[in-house]
Amino acid sequence: MFRYKKIGYVALNVTDVQKSTEFYDKEVGLLHVEENEKGLSFFRCSNDHHNVILYPSTESGIKRVGFQMENDQELEKTYNKFVKNGLDPREVSEAELKELKQGRSFRIVEPNTGLELEFYSKMMHMIKNFVPTHTKIQRLGHVVLNVIDVDSTIRFFEENLNFIVSDHLGENAWLRCFPNPYHHSFALIKNTENKLHHVNFMVEDIDDIGIARNRILNGDVPIAFGPGRHEPSESIFFYFLDPDGMTLEYSFGMEEFPEEKARDARLLEPSPWTLDRWGGKPSPQFASKGKIEEKFESMTNK
């Protein structure tokens, strides 16, 4: 099977690009790279050209998730696997590749949720290092979805995308893109509709969590959950809302898996304490906003 380097970027639809651009710059602490003539706003927290893209839209939500493969050979293996499995990978046009500052890229649609997934191996490397302005963000960590049919979505990720389940909690699952070591690159949470749950950014130390909590609170940004500690990944977390009400997370610390002889996925106790060892409860707004921009009708709605 093919090999990943990491989850590369997330593309979000926002209703007010200027307002969201200021928020992701000033409040989240990403570096604003550029806003193009189409109104797309690019941000990074690494030497990649982008790790977040904001697209202007009448409805907020998640548009696409991009995964970076280890090299061109792994990208070609991925494409061939998708063709063999009848997933209809679609090449990104030269015009859009120029806009995205990426090499060859192609996309498929996850059939249970309608979420578009992109695969690439090359993105423009920025010469100047990402320098944090307040929160010491290390990387884009993961994306989590609310999903109607978790079992079918897990099977798709395992059988077609070479993801490995790290843990189960009832019908929920945390998965990692092999051989990336972090506990999860993607997670699936059982829900009555398919939508975004949250987008995560991993930070350098525990002080980032505490300082962020006070900074967000003092800035009148809605806090959604935390600080607390997750049992599945062992991460200390803090969730807050962007201007469209979509949930963002800072987290510190995460279990890492070896490429070989990794432990089996656990069946975790379905308890609120599993989601937060510290006993906290999320607000009603937690993980409540974020429509998936579906490319076709999902299998669960047929």
Summary of the structure (lengths in Angstrom):
residues: 302
radius of gyration: 18.1
end to end distance: 30.4
largest distance: 53.0
contacts: 1039
relative contact order: 0.17
helix: 21%
strand: 38%
